[in-house]
Structure formats: structure tokens, C-alpha cells
Amino acid sequence: MLALGLVLNTIGIGLFCWAIFALAVYALPFFVALSIGMTALQSGAGVVGALLIGTAGGALTLVLGQIAVAVTRSLTLRTAVATAFAVPAAAAGYHLVYALSQIGMPSPGWRAVFACLGAVCVAGTAWTRLTVFVEARPFEPVGAVERSPPILTAATRER
């Protein structure tokens, strides 16, 4: 029975970690949805109206962010949008790993170290999941003129 408990705990922790990384990109849309929903609720929209408005705001945030990263050619705009999605994911990852590391680690210093590593991993996952829609383009320096090498024909080689 003890072995079954250990196996099930390991599977549960693995599924929990998978869920953390799978849902990392949704930290910013969730925050936006929660903020919009709470504002709508406090302004008198009711529970159903606040849920609908919050869900629409979060979905719109996610869709616009993915479209902005996928469509724009500006590296600066892509980086800004991906950073806007990765920073809340990093904060959520930090706090989650810090809380989970409290289970088996008594030292607050080591908990903070592991929480920082977790934040970096979760932010990197969110960044990667957001930029997966970006079309790969070859490196094209701005203002560069493409020059083809001269073609040597049989007539030019004989001269």
C-alpha cells in the first residue's frame, strides 16, 4: 500500500508540474480576465455579466497577443509582447515553486533559489509557447543590397 501511495504521489506531482508549464502562457490573460471581471462585478454587472465580460477580456488578450507576435515583423514589438506574457508567468511560477518547496525544504534560502529557477523555467516556457506561431524568416539586414556572384560563362573564361 505504501508503494502504491508513492507511485500515485509521483504521478500527481508530475501531472501538477505538467499543468503548471502548460498553463504558464495564460497567466496574463487570467490576470486581465480577473481584473475586468472584478471591476464589472463592483460596478453592478452581476455575477453572470462579470463572468462573461471577464472571460471575453481574457480571451481577447490572449488572441491579440498571439496575433501580435505572429504577424508583426518588428522584433521589438514581438519581444515586448512576449515579455508582457512571460513576466506574470514568471511571478506565478516563482510563488508556486516557493510554496511547493516549503513541503520538503526547511531552509528559506534554498527555497528562494529553487523558486527563482522555477520562475525562469516557467517564464521560458510561456515565452516559447507564445512565439511558436512566429514564422521563421531568414536573417535580412536592413538596407543590405543583395549581390549575386558574377556568372562565368565559357565565353568569359576564354578571354
N, C-alpha and C positions, 0 to 999 in steps of 0.2 A: 504494500500500500504506500509505503514511503517513496519507493522508486516511481510509482505512478504519479505521486504528487510532485516530485522533482521534474519529471518529464512534462507534466501539464503546466507547471510554473515556467519552465523554459520556453515552451510553446507560446504561452500567454505573453511573456516578456518580448519574445520575438515578434509576435503579431502587433504588440503595442509599439515597438520600435518601427516596424514597417508602416503603421498608421501615422506615426509622427513624421516620417520622411515623405510619405505620400501626400499628406495634408499640409505640408510646410508652405507651399505656394499660396494657400488660401488664407494665410494669416492677415494680410492687408484687407482683402475683401470681407473677411469676417469682422474685422475691426470697423470697417466702414459701415457694414450692414448693422452691426450692433449700435453704433453711434447714431445712424439715421433712424433706426427703429426706436431707440430710447427717446430721441428728440421728438419723433412723431407721437409716441405714447404720451409724453409730457405735454404736448400741445393739444391733446384731446382727440387723436385719431382712433383711439380704441385699440384693443389687443390685436384684432384681426387686421385692421388697417396698418398698424405698426409693423406686424409681421410681413405683410405684403410689400410695404414701402421699403423696409429694411432688406428684404430678400432681393427686391429689384435693384436697390442701390449696390448691394454687394456683387450681384451678378454683372451689373453694368461696369463696375470697377474691374472685375476680372476680365471681362471681354475687351474692354477698351485698353487695358494694359497689355493683353496678349496681341491685340491688333497693332498697337503702337510699336511693340517690339518686332513683330513680324513684318510690318510694312515699311517702316521708316529706313532710310539709308544712312541717317545720321548716327554715327557711333556714340556721340554724346547723349542724344536722346534715348537711345537703347540702354546705355549704361545708367542713366538717371531713372528710367522706368524699372529696370531690373533691380537697381539698388532700393527703390521705393518698395518693392516686393520682398527683397531679401532682408532688410533691416528689421521689420516686425517679425519675420520668421526667425531671425537670429535671437531676438529678445524672447520669443516664445520658447525656442529651443534651450536657451540658457536657463530659464526658470524651470522648465520641465526636467532637464538633466540635473539641475541643482536639487530639486525636490526628490527625484528618484535616487540620487546618490546618497541622500540622507539615510536611506534604509541600511546600507552596508558600510558606510564610511563615517567614522566619528569626527575626523579632522575637518574643520571648516575650510582650511587652506586647500586641501586636496579636492574637496567638493567644488570649490570655486574653479580650480584648474580643470577638472573634468567638465564642469558646466561651460567654461569657455571653449573647450574643444567641441562639446556638443553644439554650442551656438554656431561655431564655424562650419561644422558639418551640415547642420540644418539650413543655414543660410546658403551654403554652396549648393545644396540640393534644390532649394527654392529657385536660385539663380538658373541652374541648369534646366529645371522643368519649365521655366518661363521662356528661356531662349531656345528651346527645342524647335520652335516654329520658325526660327530665323533661317532664311535661305542662304546657303553658303555661296559667297561671291568671291571671285579671285581678287587678290590684292591689286588695287588700282590707285597708284599715287595721283594726287590732284595735279593737273596741269602737265602731266607727262605726255610726251608725244611718242607714239609707238613707231618704231623704225624697224623695218624688215631688213634682213641682211640682203646684200646685192645678189642677184641671181646670176650665176656664171653659166653661160651657155657655151656651146662648142665654138662659136664664132669669137667670143671674147677671150677664150683660153688660147686660141691660135694666134692672136695678135701679139 
